[in-house]
Amino acid sequence: MNRIMLVAALTLAAGAGSAAAQSVTYENTVKDLVADRCGRCHGKSSPSFADFEKDKAQWKKKTKGPRFDSYAELMVLVKGTDAGALMRRLDDGKNTADGKPGNMYRQLGKTDEDRAQRLDVMKKWVGNWTLKRRNELSEAELSKISAVEK
Ligand code: HEC
């Protein structure tokens, strides 16, 4: 998908409130958003989540975060072993304890408007936007995180 189509898809997906709005899935929106905005540092030249965990400092120096160019890998950071990590890093500061945005928020876009729009898309996809860590999340809270693939 090229950039113009991506923007069009995001605009459609963000069609707030409209019951007719297509629901956000990994396949219809998130995959391209992540490839476009995160792929440079979380794509195929990045370490697996396990390898990243082994030596974070080394990867950080190379500006590489854990690889998540597949649904399964991304889910680790949404509701897997590192649940909530995606939300903690992308939050704009409205839900954080210190009121500061997560350090990946700025990667969502070049302008405030782009970032806000993409954050909205990610929130719709996740469903239950929580900044809690895996061990703080109840089964009920976890099950409210939708983040569907298709
Ligand atoms: C310019 C490179 C770069 C881009 C672009 C980037 N990231 Fe990152 N990301 C990193 C680096 C380096 C780390 C590891 C250092 C750290 O924790 O801040 C990281 C860490 C993370 C983590 C924490 C992983 C963990 O297990 O600790 C998440 C979640 C994340 N990024 C999400 C994203 C998302 C989502 C996007 C796209 C909207 C994105 N990042 C775009 C470089 C990038």
Boltz pocket constraint, residues with backbone or C-beta under 6 A from the ligand:
constraints:
  - pocket:
      binder: B
      contacts: [[A, 33], [A, 34], [A, 37], [A, 38], [A, 39], [A, 40], [A, 41], [A, 42], [A, 56], [A, 59], [A, 60], [A, 62], [A, 63], [A, 64], [A, 65], [A, 66], [A, 77], [A, 82], [A, 85], [A, 86], [A, 87], [A, 89], [A, 90], [A, 103], [A, 104], [A, 107], [A, 108]]
      max_distance: 6.0
